[in-house]
């Protein structure tokens, strides 16, 4: 599998990379049951990038967990935050 990225939409009209469409498609697919997830509560001292490295083998995929968990930026997630973690990255890749 090629590097999974949320930047599939290219460059925005203001020159930035777009992510909103990929994130929206991911969230919609989870709501529709097309992406299987597991749940986890963020503990004190844990970060979403660390969990992505543990689960996916790549901390750069923090955005998958953040998007699935309705978190705008991974640093906004305090301990006690309930995470929804997609269990199969190929399902994520198909929808974004």
N, C-alpha and C positions, 0 to 999 in steps of 0.2 A: 504494500500500500504506500502510495506517495505520502509525503508529509501532509497531514490533515490541517487545513487552514480555514480560518473564518473570513478571510479576505477574498473570497471567490467573486465578489462583485466588482473588483477593480478599484479604480480611482473615482472619488466623489467629485461633484462639481466644484467643491472648494479645495480640491487637491489632496484631500486625506483619503486613507483607505477606508472602504465601507465594510461594516460588519452587521448592520442592523438586519438585513434580509436573511443572512445565514442564521443568526441567533433566533429570529422570529420563526423561521422554518423548523429549526431544532425544537423550539418550545412547542410549536403546534404539533409536531410529530410525536412528542412525548405525551401531550394531552390526548392525542388520537390513539395511543397505544402502539404506535409503529416503532418506538424505540423502548427497549426494556431498560429498567433502571434498578439500582439498589439504593437504599437509604443509609445515611450515616450522619451522626451528629458531630459537628466540629468540636474538638476538645481544646482546652487551654494549651497554647503553644503549637497547635497544628496550623498549617497553612494549606490553602487549596492547591498550590503548585506542588507541595510535598505529597499530597494525596494523589494528584495526577501522576507524579513520578512513580509512586507505589503501585497504583492501579494500572496505568497505561505504559509505564516505563519511560515516560517523557513528561517532565514538569511543565513544558511549554503548552501542554494541552489543558492547563488550568481553566482556560476559557470554556471548554466543553462542560465541565462541572459547574462553573459559574453560570453559564447560560441555562443549563438544565435546572438549576436551583433558583433561578430568577434573581441572581446577584449581578449587579452592574459591573463591579470591579472587585477582584478577589480580596483586596485589602479591606473591603467593607464588611467582611464576614467575621463577626465576633464569635468567641466560643459559645456553643449552644445552638448555632445556626444549623438547621436541618438541611443536609445536602442530598440532592438527587443525582446519582452518578450513573450515567449511561454505561451499560455493561458490555456493549459490543460496538466498537468504533466503526465497523463496516456499516452498521445501521445509521450511524451519525453521518458518515460519508455519503450515503445514498440520498439523504434529505438536504444536505447543504450544497 
